[in-house]
Amino acid sequence: MNVTAVVRLIQCILIIWRIQAMGKQVTNVAKGIGMGVLAGTAVAAVSAKVLSGGRKKSSSMRKTAGKAMHTMSNLMGDMEKLLR
């Protein structure tokens, strides 16, 4: 086998390995950003309702925020599967 062919083969293997490593990092970054946005939105929505007054409104808002968080976690899971 030719030396240059071996060197090129090693270079190709390293390139494929780097692409896989970058893909994993992108997935982790995307999940982190999504969870941060989700948490910030939930806190803002609940605090806005609590500050506006009314116990019934705030409890229904907590339920709605819980449902929204569940939906967003499902969405993040689907996005993670797409990025793989």
C-alpha positions in Angstrom: 0.0 0.0 0.0 1.2 3.4 -0.8 2.2 5.8 2.0 0.2 8.7 0.6 -2.9 6.4 0.5 -2.5 5.5 4.1 -2.1 9.2 5.1 -5.2 10.2 3.2 -7.2 7.3 4.8 -6.1 8.5 8.2 -7.1 12.1 7.3 -10.6 10.9 6.2 -11.1 8.9 9.4 -10.1 12.0 11.5 -12.5 14.2 9.5 -15.4 11.8 10.1 -14.5 11.6 13.8 -14.5 15.4 14.1 -17.9 15.8 12.3 -19.4 13.3 14.8 -17.9 15.1 17.7 -19.3 18.4 16.4 -22.7 16.9 16.0 -22.8 15.8 19.6 -21.8 19.3 20.8 -24.5 20.9 18.6 -27.1 18.7 20.1 -26.0 19.5 23.7 -25.9 23.3 22.9 -29.4 23.1 21.3 -30.9 21.3 24.3 -29.3 23.8 26.7 -30.6 26.8 24.8 -34.1 25.3 24.5 -34.3 24.5 28.2 -33.1 28.0 29.1 -35.7 29.6 26.9 -38.4 27.3 28.3 -37.5 28.0 31.9 -37.4 31.7 31.3 -40.8 31.8 29.5 -42.4 29.7 32.2 -41.1 31.9 35.0 -42.1 35.0 33.2 -45.7 33.7 32.5 -46.3 32.5 36.1 -44.9 35.6 37.7 -47.0 37.9 35.5 -50.1 36.0 36.5 -49.2 35.9 40.1 -48.5 39.7 40.2 -51.8 40.4 38.4 -53.7 38.9 41.4 -56.3 36.2 41.9 -55.6 32.8 43.3 -57.7 30.9 40.8 -55.9 32.6 37.9 -52.5 31.7 39.2 -53.4 28.1 39.9 -54.8 27.7 36.3 -51.7 29.4 35.0 -49.4 26.9 36.9 -51.3 24.0 35.3 -51.0 25.6 31.9 -47.3 26.3 32.4 -46.8 22.6 33.4 -48.5 21.5 30.2 -46.4 23.9 28.2 -43.2 22.6 29.8 -44.2 19.0 29.0 -45.0 19.9 25.4 -41.6 21.7 25.1 -39.7 18.8 26.6 -41.3 16.5 24.0 -40.4 19.0 21.3 -36.8 19.2 22.5 -36.7 15.4 22.4 -37.9 15.4 18.9 -35.3 18.0 17.9 -32.6 15.9 19.5 -33.6 13.0 17.4 -33.5 15.1 14.3 -30.0 16.3 15.0 -28.7 12.8 15.5 
